[in-house]
Amino acid sequence: METTPTSSIRTFDLHGPAGRLEALLNSGSEDAPYSALVCHPHPMGGGTMHNKVVYHVMKALHRLGLPVLRFNFRGTGRSEGQHDDGRGEQDDVRAALGWLDREFHLPILFAGFSFGSNVGMRACCGDPRVHGLIALGLPVLADGRSYTYAYLPQCEQPKLFISGDRDQYGPVAEVEAVVASAPEPKNLVWIPGADHFFVGKLDQVQTAILNWTRQNFPDIDRR
């Protein structure tokens, strides 16, 4: 029977380039072979590290025994600074990666939802500390904001894309075109009937993350 590791939650501040970044760490197993970072959706749409999708992604990665870091982008919650339309937020991601690297000295798995996937993948693609990437609800056009992925052809780490086939911000054809531009190894999982926020489908999201992570990183503790 699979069990979830016992966890403690640490609330603290990261030191980001725009000032303090409010952060949460769910502790992992002492012998965890990886650490993980999860990034939240667009702050202008109310996105924070407490977002429901972000929370369920954290739960899936923590179920594997990994320590999982979440934080609020600049200008969100108690984080200092101002929203920077995805530019400065990439530096926030790099600050979080640096903290994880110094704290655990482990390879890192990245996961991001919506805006967090776009910004986080930009920062993480090609970073030797990051061994795997998970993009949920990859946005293509959202509330008048256009998201581009010209960097993806150079992104050689293992990649998992999870989207709903009724995602209003990532239509099937557009998302498939983006994923086609990325090199192998990559997987694209469509969640049938799911909208952008995976309402009523978060159990399927967790299953997709668990299956992919175990297949691609067999040294992860199989809980």
Secondary structure, 3 states (H helix, E strand, C coil): CCCCCCCCEEEEEEEECCEEEEEEEECCCCCCCCEEEEECCCHHHCCCCCCHHHHHHHHHHHHCCCCEEEECCCCCCCCCCCCCCCCHHHHHHHHHHHHHHHHHCCCEEEEEECHHHHHHHHHHCCCCCEEEEEEECCCCEECCEECCCCCHHHCCCCEEEEEECCCCCCCHHHHHHHHHCCCCCEEEEEECCCCCCCCCCHHHHHHHHHHHHHHHCCCCCCC
